[in-house]
Amino acid sequence: MTPTPRRLVVDDALARDLIGLRRALHADPEVGLDLPRTQRRVLDAVDGLGLEITTGERLGSVVAVLRGGRPGPVVLLRGDMDALPLDELTGLTFASTNGAMHACGHDLHTAALVGAARLLAGVRDSLPGTVVFMFQPGEEGYDGAGVMLDEGVLTAAGAEPVAAYGVHVAADMPRGVLTSRPGPMMAAFGRLDVTVRGSGGHASRPHHALDPIQVGAEVVTALQTLVTRRFDVFDPVVVTVGEFHGGTAPNIIPDSARLRAGVRWFSADNAARLGRELPELVRSIAVGHGLTADVTFEEVLPATVNDAGEAEFYARTAVGLFGADRYRHLDNPLTGSEDFSRVLGRVPGSYGFLGAAPADPGGRPASNHSPRAVFDDGVLADQALFLATLARDRLHREREEGGAG
């Protein structure tokens, strides 16, 4: 007879500890792959739990392995730790003043994963298997997940996980509401880099020059036309030119101009088309005006795709813990991107969002990545409980189905 899993409870003391940790992280954010102060706080927070700890070689990661009291499979839980290069404008008493900001809520992710580790350590003897806690730097454009995969996070426990889970907070989503969906959850991401090369001259005589800024501006418009006229609206593509650099003075036509665009998509067919058609379009426009263009297109991250069975388990766990009114199925994926996609490309799992908007934001709440984004850290107890329950119940389910042998 399979024993009933032991109840997990976030008491007031643990809830206060997690909020304290989150606020300490928020006040002292770090950007990129090397997060020495954040790493130290995580190591201190899990000290004494009896975990097998490994730190990264090329990044400031922490991998903590919790071995249960009975044999069984491995489940992975992930929390990202890095911040954004952004001056905070929230006015919080614990706001950052160092030129970086936890504007995407990764301070909550880190604290919640610590909470899950503490909860599961408390029921270690009843766990039929092993849990890997993946504390990851460099999600914000540094592919920290890819580096951790290279350094062996999936084999840290000796066997690869049978499932992997993550939860991302949202500053503009109703507090305490969880969302997810099977299949594509978030978009793939790529970069388009363009340098238009012309011939500089006096701004009063453009016919004696080849103006790269004018051609670059035409490229920006043409990219949007390509998306809306050539790609199926039901297999979406998003192209956003976020950088445009050219010229030094209003009376000078420069030799060159540079622009960079972020590109998002979901299907493999569109990835192939974008890699071919975006550079063709840019070069053709340049040649049509007598200029040239250097163009590169790089696929940076794959789409985040939830396993259908694990997504159903994710939803069922959320409803079982918090009630049907606090889980919402997403009809459509999100066009943001996430390097947890690398993990889900190797391990079946599920990823979703948890609303953390303030109870009274005083108007429309600011979104993630805004310098005014405020996250209600009162959700931390539920976030930690949800992560821990996913891991515990997945281990028990695997044992019940005979996967543990």
NUNUNU-353939 format. One record per residue (C-alpha): residue in three letters; y, z, x. Coordinates in steps of 0.02 Angstrom, whole numbers. Each point is the difference from the previous one (the first is absolute). Layout:
<pts>
+--------+--------+--------+--------+
! residu !      y !      z !      x !
+--------+--------+--------+--------+
!    ala !      Y !      Z !      X !
...
+--------+--------+--------+--------+
</pts>
This chain:
<pts>
+--------+--------+--------+--------+
! residu !      y !      z !      x !
+--------+--------+--------+--------+
!    met !      0 !      0 !      0 !
!    thr !    170 !    -51 !     70 !
!    pro !    119 !    149 !     12 !
!    thr !    168 !     -8 !    -90 !
!    pro !    144 !    -35 !    121 !
!    arg !    104 !    155 !     34 !
!    arg !    169 !      8 !    -84 !
!    leu !    152 !    -43 !    104 !
!    val !    158 !    101 !    -31 !
!    val !    173 !    -15 !     77 !
!    asp !     67 !    178 !     -9 !
!    asp !    183 !     48 !     14 !
!    ala !    -13 !     43 !    184 !
!    leu !    -72 !   -171 !     45 !
!    ala !    128 !    -89 !   -109 !
!    arg !    142 !     92 !     89 !
!    asp !    -75 !    -41 !    171 !
!    leu !    -10 !   -185 !    -42 !
!    ile !    179 !     -6 !    -61 !
!    gly !     56 !     91 !    157 !
!    leu !    -94 !   -123 !    111 !
!    arg !     69 !   -148 !    -95 !
!    arg !    179 !     61 !     19 !
!    ala !    -22 !     34 !    185 !
!    leu !    -66 !   -177 !     21 !
!    his !    141 !    -70 !   -105 !
!    ala !    134 !     86 !    104 !
!    asp !    -72 !    -69 !    163 !
!    pro !    -65 !   -177 !    -32 !
!    glu !    -67 !   -118 !    133 !
!    val !    -15 !   -189 !     -3 !
!    gly !   -139 !   -114 !     63 !
!    leu !   -164 !     35 !     87 !
!    asp !     49 !    145 !    112 !
!    leu !     32 !    155 !   -107 !
!    pro !    -22 !    149 !    117 !
!    arg !     89 !    131 !   -107 !
!    thr !    -84 !    -57 !   -160 !
!    gln !   -169 !     -3 !     85 !
!    arg !     27 !    176 !     65 !
!    arg !     41 !     63 !   -175 !
!    val !   -157 !    -78 !    -70 !
!    leu !   -108 !     74 !    137 !
!    asp !     74 !    172 !    -31 !
!    ala !    -24 !    -18 !   -189 !
!    val !   -187 !    -38 !     13 !
!    asp !    -35 !    121 !    141 !
!    gly !   -135 !    125 !    -44 !
!    leu !    -85 !   -110 !   -131 !
!    gly !   -148 !    -40 !    111 !
!    leu !     38 !   -187 !      8 !
!    glu !    -49 !   -119 !    139 !
!    ile !    168 !    -65 !     62 !
!    thr !     38 !   -161 !     92 !
!    thr !    175 !    -61 !     44 !
!    gly !     49 !   -180 !     33 !
!    glu !     16 !    -84 !    168 !
!    arg !    126 !   -136 !    -46 !
!    leu !     82 !     94 !   -143 !
!    gly !     33 !    176 !    -60 !
!    ser !   -141 !      6 !   -126 !
!    val !   -112 !    144 !    -52 !
!    val !   -178 !    -28 !    -59 !
!    ala !    -81 !    157 !    -70 !
!    val !   -184 !      5 !    -48 !
!    leu !    -66 !    129 !   -123 !
!    arg !   -190 !     13 !     -2 !
!    gly !    -73 !     70 !   -160 !
!    gly !   -139 !    126 !    -12 !
!    arg !   -128 !   -131 !    -54 !
!    pro !    -40 !   -174 !     67 !
!    gly !     77 !   -149 !    -85 !
!    pro !    117 !   -148 !     18 !
!    val !    179 !    -11 !     62 !
!    val !    159 !    -18 !   -103 !
!    leu !    172 !    -35 !     75 !
!    leu !    168 !     63 !    -63 !
!    arg !    160 !    -71 !     74 !
!    gly !    180 !     59 !     12 !
!    asp !    136 !    -90 !     97 !
!    met !    128 !    101 !     99 !
!    asp !    143 !   -111 !     61 !
!    ala !    179 !    -14 !    -63 !
!    leu !    130 !   -140 !     -9 !
!    pro !    151 !    -34 !    113 !
!    leu !    124 !     49 !   -134 !
!    asp !    145 !    123 !    -16 !
!    glu !    -41 !    120 !   -142 !
!    leu !    126 !     18 !   -142 !
!    thr !    -93 !    117 !   -119 !
!    gly !    101 !    157 !     31 !
!    leu !   -159 !    105 !      2 !
!    thr !      8 !    166 !     91 !
!    phe !   -144 !    -61 !    111 !
!    ala !     67 !   -178 !     22 !
!    ser !    -27 !    -87 !    166 !
!    thr !    148 !    -19 !    118 !
!    asn !    -85 !    -93 !    142 !
!    gly !     25 !   -180 !    -59 !
!    ala !   -173 !    -15 !    -77 !
!    met !    -57 !     43 !   -177 !
!    his !   -160 !     28 !    -97 !
!    ala !     64 !   -122 !   -130 !
!    cys !   -175 !    -58 !    -45 !
!    gly !    -77 !    170 !    -30 !
!    his !   -118 !      5 !    147 !
!    asp !     48 !    182 !     27 !
!    leu !    -84 !     36 !   -167 !
!    his !   -151 !   -105 !     48 !
!    thr !    -23 !    101 !    160 !
!    ala !     20 !    168 !    -85 !
!    ala !   -116 !    -48 !   -143 !
!    leu !   -136 !    -56 !    122 !
!    val !     15 !    168 !     88 !
!    gly !    -20 !     81 !   -171 !
!    ala !   -156 !   -103 !    -36 !
!    ala !    -73 !     53 !    168 !
!    arg !     31 !    184 !    -41 !
!    leu !    -77 !    -16 !   -173 !
!    leu !   -156 !    -88 !     63 !
!    ala !    -20 !    119 !    147 !
!    gly !     -9 !    139 !   -130 !
!    val !   -153 !    -79 !    -81 !
!    arg !    -76 !    -70 !    158 !
!    asp !   -172 !     78 !    -26 !
!    ser !    -23 !    -91 !   -166 !
!    leu !     54 !   -172 !     61 !
!    pro !   -144 !   -124 !     17 !
!    gly !     78 !   -105 !    137 !
!    thr !    153 !    -21 !    109 !
!    val !    186 !    -31 !    -30 !
!    val !    113 !    -89 !    125 !
!    phe !    187 !     38 !    -13 !
!    met !    100 !   -146 !     69 !
!    phe !    177 !     55 !     47 !
!    gln !     80 !   -166 !     43 !
!    pro !    163 !    -45 !     89 !
!    gly !     85 !   -169 !     -6 !
!    glu !    -26 !    -60 !   -179 !
!    glu !    179 !    -62 !    -12 !
!    gly !    -24 !   -165 !     91 !
!    tyr !    -99 !     58 !    152 !
!    asp !   -178 !    -28 !    -66 !
!    gly !    -53 !    177 !     42 !
!    ala !   -154 !    -21 !   -108 !
!    gly !    -54 !   -148 !    105 !
!    val !     22 !    101 !    160 !
!    met !   -100 !    145 !    -72 !
!    leu !   -139 !   -120 !    -49 !
!    asp !     -1 !    -65 !    179 !
!    glu !    -13 !    179 !     63 !
!    gly !   -151 !     36 !   -110 !
!    val !     61 !     98 !   -151 !
!    leu !   -140 !    -73 !   -106 !
!    thr !   -134 !     66 !    117 !
!    ala !     82 !    168 !     38 !
!    ala !   -134 !     90 !   -101 !
!    gly !   -144 !    -98 !     77 !
!    ala !    -25 !   -112 !   -152 !
!    glu !    121 !   -112 !    -93 !
!    pro !     72 !     63 !   -165 !
!    val !    -77 !    -54 !   -164 !
!    ala !    173 !     12 !    -81 !
!    ala !    183 !     21 !     47 !
!    tyr !    148 !     60 !   -105 !
!    gly !    187 !     17 !     13 !
!    val !    145 !     51 !   -112 !
!    his !    182 !    -55 !     21 !
!    val !    144 !     92 !    -83 !
!    ala !    138 !    -94 !    -92 !
!    ala !    176 !     71 !    -13 !
!    asp !     42 !   -101 !   -156 !
!    met !   -162 !     25 !    -99 !
!    pro !    -23 !    141 !   -128 !
!    arg !    -50 !    163 !     82 !
!    gly !   -187 !     33 !      5 !
!    val !    -57 !   -169 !    -68 !
!    leu !   -136 !    -88 !     99 !
!    thr !    -23 !   -189 !     -1 !
!    ser !   -125 !   -123 !     71 !
!    arg !   -102 !   -154 !    -43 !
!    pro !   -158 !    -92 !     57 !
!    gly !     17 !   -152 !    111 !
!    pro !    165 !    -48 !     83 !
!    met !    114 !    152 !      6 !
!    met !    134 !    -52 !    125 !
!    ala !     50 !   -163 !     81 !
!    ala !    -38 !    -74 !    169 !
!    phe !    149 !    -11 !    117 !
!    gly !     57 !   -128 !    127 !
!    arg !    155 !    -44 !    101 !
!    leu !     91 !   -165 !     13 !
!    asp !    109 !    -17 !    156 !
!    val !    119 !   -148 !     10 !
!    thr !    122 !    -55 !    135 !
!    val !    105 !   -151 !    -51 !
!    arg !     65 !    -92 !    153 !
!    gly !    152 !   -110 !    -10 !
!    ser !    150 !    -39 !    108 !
!    gly !    152 !    112 !      5 !
!    gly !    181 !    -51 !    -10 !
!    his !    171 !     33 !    -75 !
!    ala !     -3 !     59 !   -180 !
!    ser !    141 !   -121 !    -43 !
!    arg !   -107 !   -151 !     49 !
!    pro !   -174 !     30 !    -73 !
!    his !    -38 !   -187 !      9 !
!    his !     -1 !     18 !    190 !
!    ala !   -131 !    138 !     -7 !
!    leu !   -167 !     35 !    -82 !
!    asp !     26 !    158 !   -103 !
!    pro !   -154 !    115 !     -1 !
!    ile !     77 !    127 !   -118 !
!    gln !     23 !   -126 !   -140 !
!    val !   -178 !    -62 !     23 !
!    gly !    -64 !    178 !      7 !
!    ala !     86 !     38 !   -165 !
!    glu !    -85 !   -152 !    -77 !
!    val !   -166 !     65 !     65 !
!    val !     27 !    167 !    -88 !
!    thr !     28 !    -87 !   -166 !
!    ala !   -143 !   -123 !     25 !
!    leu !   -124 !    140 !     34 !
!    gln !     34 !     71 !   -173 !
!    thr !    -16 !   -171 !    -79 !
!    leu !   -168 !    -26 !     86 !
!    val !    -65 !    164 !    -71 !
!    thr !     54 !    -34 !   -179 !
!    arg !    -43 !   -187 !     -6 !
!    arg !   -158 !    -12 !    106 !
!    phe !    -95 !    163 !    -28 !
!    asp !    -86 !     60 !   -158 !
!    val !     97 !    140 !    -84 !
!    phe !   -167 !     84 !    -42 !
!    asp !    -47 !      5 !    185 !
!    pro !    167 !     66 !     61 !
!    val !     91 !    -24 !    163 !
!    val !    158 !     93 !     52 !
!    val !    110 !    -60 !    143 !
!    thr !    151 !    106 !     50 !
!    val !    115 !    -48 !    143 !
!    gly !     52 !    169 !     69 !
!    glu !     85 !    -56 !    160 !
!    phe !    123 !   -142 !     39 !
!    his !     87 !     -3 !    168 !
!    gly !    116 !   -134 !     66 !
!    gly !    170 !    -25 !     76 !
!    thr !    128 !    107 !     88 !
!    ala !    166 !    -51 !    -77 !
!    pro !     67 !    -93 !   -154 !
!    asn !     72 !   -143 !    104 !
!    ile !   -161 !    -37 !     96 !
!    ile !   -154 !    -98 !    -55 !
!    pro !   -144 !     80 !     97 !
!    asp !   -145 !    -87 !     83 !
!    ser !   -131 !     94 !   -101 !
!    ala !    -32 !    117 !   -146 !
!    arg !   -147 !    112 !    -34 !
!    leu !    -75 !     64 !   -161 !
!    arg !   -152 !    106 !    -42 !
!    ala !    -89 !     16 !   -165 !
!    gly !   -132 !    116 !    -70 !
!    val !   -136 !    -92 !    -98 !
!    arg !   -119 !     80 !   -127 !
!    trp !   -152 !    -74 !    -86 !
!    phe !   -170 !     48 !    -72 !
!    ser !   -124 !   -144 !     17 !
!    ala !    -81 !    -79 !    152 !
!    asp !     48 !   -173 !    -65 !
!    asn !    183 !     48 !      0 !
!    ala !    -13 !     73 !    175 !
!    ala !    -62 !   -167 !     66 !
!    arg !    132 !    -97 !    -95 !
!    leu !    143 !    111 !     54 !
!    gly !    -52 !    -13 !    182 !
!    arg !      7 !   -188 !    -15 !
!    glu !    138 !    -38 !   -125 !
!    leu !    136 !    123 !     50 !
!    pro !     15 !    -66 !    179 !
!    glu !    -11 !   -181 !    -62 !
!    leu !    143 !     29 !   -121 !
!    val !    113 !     82 !    129 !
!    arg !    -30 !   -133 !    132 !
!    ser !     27 !   -141 !   -125 !
!    ile !    168 !     70 !    -54 !
!    ala !     57 !     17 !    179 !
!    val !    -55 !   -176 !     46 !
!    gly !     83 !    -69 !   -155 !
!    his !    167 !     61 !     67 !
!    gly !    -31 !    -54 !    180 !
!    leu !    -47 !    173 !     64 !
!    thr !   -163 !     82 !     51 !
!    ala !    -82 !    164 !    -48 !
!    asp !   -121 !    116 !     89 !
!    val !   -110 !     80 !   -133 !
!    thr !   -139 !    128 !      5 !
!    phe !    -96 !     76 !   -145 !
!    glu !   -104 !    155 !     31 !
!    glu !   -121 !     84 !   -120 !
!    val !     30 !    185 !     31 !
!    leu !   -100 !     95 !   -131 !
!    pro !   -134 !    -50 !   -125 !
!    ala !     14 !     42 !   -184 !
!    thr !    -52 !    175 !    -53 !
!    val !   -152 !    -26 !   -112 !
!    asn !    -83 !    142 !    -95 !
!    asp !   -188 !     -5 !    -25 !
!    ala !    -33 !    -13 !   -187 !
!    gly !   -125 !    143 !     -5 !
!    glu !    106 !    115 !    109 !
!    ala !    156 !    -39 !   -103 !
!    glu !    -94 !     51 !   -157 !
!    phe !    -55 !    161 !     86 !
!    tyr !    181 !     31 !     57 !
!    ala !     62 !    -19 !   -179 !
!    arg !   -139 !    107 !    -73 !
!    thr !     36 !    138 !    126 !
!    ala !    185 !     -2 !    -41 !
!    val !    -32 !     11 !   -187 !
!    gly !   -130 !    137 !     23 !
!    leu !    119 !    106 !    102 !
!    phe !    166 !    -28 !    -88 !
!    gly !    -33 !    -82 !   -168 !
!    ala !     14 !   -178 !    -66 !
!    asp !    189 !     12 !    -21 !
!    arg !     21 !     16 !    188 !
!    tyr !    -94 !   -156 !     52 !
!    arg !     63 !   -177 !    -27 !
!    his !    -95 !   -159 !     35 !
!    leu !    110 !   -130 !     85 !
!    asp !    -15 !   -171 !    -81 !
!    asn !     72 !    -85 !    154 !
!    pro !     -4 !     35 !    186 !
!    leu !    156 !     48 !     98 !
!    thr !     86 !   -118 !    121 !
!    gly !     26 !    132 !    133 !
!    ser !   -121 !      6 !    146 !
!    glu !   -103 !    137 !     80 !
!    asp !   -104 !     10 !    159 !
!    phe !   -133 !    105 !    -88 !
!    ser !    -55 !   -176 !    -47 !
!    arg !    -84 !     -5 !    171 !
!    val !   -110 !    149 !    -47 !
!    leu !    -40 !    -70 !   -172 !
!    gly !    -48 !   -164 !     82 !
!    arg !   -140 !     94 !     90 !
!    val !    -44 !    140 !   -123 !
!    pro !     -7 !     -5 !   -191 !
!    gly !    131 !    114 !    -72 !
!    ser !    154 !     17 !   -106 !
!    tyr !    185 !     26 !     21 !
!    gly !    133 !     49 !   -125 !
!    phe !    167 !     80 !    -34 !
!    leu !     60 !    171 !    -57 !
!    gly !    168 !     19 !    -84 !
!    ala !    115 !    124 !     87 !
!    ala !    167 !    -31 !    -84 !
!    pro !    106 !    157 !    -21 !
!    ala !    -10 !     76 !   -173 !
!    asp !    186 !    -30 !    -24 !
!    pro !     58 !   -135 !    122 !
!    gly !    173 !    -12 !    -80 !
!    gly !    -21 !   -183 !    -44 !
!    arg !   -122 !   -130 !     61 !
!    pro !    -95 !     72 !    148 !
!    ala !     16 !    -87 !    168 !
!    ser !   -153 !    -96 !     57 !
!    asn !   -104 !     18 !    158 !
!    his !     92 !    -61 !    156 !
!    ser !    170 !     47 !    -73 !
!    pro !    106 !    122 !    104 !
!    arg !     20 !     95 !   -165 !
!    ala !   -186 !      9 !    -43 !
!    val !    -50 !    176 !    -56 !
!    phe !   -182 !     50 !    -24 !
!    asp !    -49 !    152 !   -104 !
!    asp !   -116 !     96 !    115 !
!    gly !    -65 !     96 !   -149 !
!    val !   -130 !   -140 !    -12 !
!    leu !    -80 !     52 !    164 !
!    ala !   -124 !    119 !    -80 !
!    asp !    -66 !   -136 !   -114 !
!    gln !      0 !   -129 !    139 !
!    ala !   -103 !    112 !    114 !
!    leu !   -118 !     46 !   -143 !
!    phe !    -25 !   -182 !    -49 !
!    leu !    -41 !    -55 !    178 !
!    ala !   -120 !    145 !     27 !
!    thr !    -85 !    -31 !   -167 !
!    leu !    -22 !   -185 !     37 !
!    ala !    -89 !     41 !    163 !
!    arg !   -106 !    143 !    -69 !
!    asp !    -56 !    -92 !   -158 !
!    arg !    -34 !   -161 !     95 !
!    leu !   -115 !     93 !    119 !
!    his !    -92 !     81 !   -146 !
!    arg !    -13 !   -166 !    -91 !
!    glu !    -76 !    -83 !    152 !
!    arg !   -129 !    139 !     13 !
!    glu !    -41 !    -11 !   -187 !
!    glu !    -26 !   -188 !     15 !
!    gly !   -116 !     23 !    148 !
!    gly !    118 !    -70 !    131 !
!    ala !    -16 !    153 !    110 !
!    gly !   -188 !    -17 !     18 !
+--------+--------+--------+--------+
</pts>
